């Protein structure tokens, strides 16, 4: 049986992996085996941190809404309760943007909700 030379396909795959980890230090960016391990580890970290970023942003939005609501004399919990009673599903990202960028608009929303609750 004739000898089979490993051609360009293997080199192409290795070059692609080495390009992926090109920013790493030392052998992790030079040697294929360690680079392959580094790539696998990086992909695990990216997958894990994607969910973590979503959680962190939600916590930030809730904190901002809470601060703006308390500035108007209502807790975050009560504010969300008012929204759900009016069957308004809260988009926390948008509410946080309104709270930070336009506090007058946020206080108007809050007063409208709390006024309706008092008169029911």
Secondary structure, 3 states (H helix, E strand, C coil): CCCCCCCHHHHHHHHHHHHHCCCCCHHHHCCHHHHHHHHHHHHHHHHHHHHHHHHHHHHHHHHHHHHHHHHCCCCHHHHHHHHHHCCCCCCHHHHHHHHHHCHHHHHHHHHHHHHHHHHC
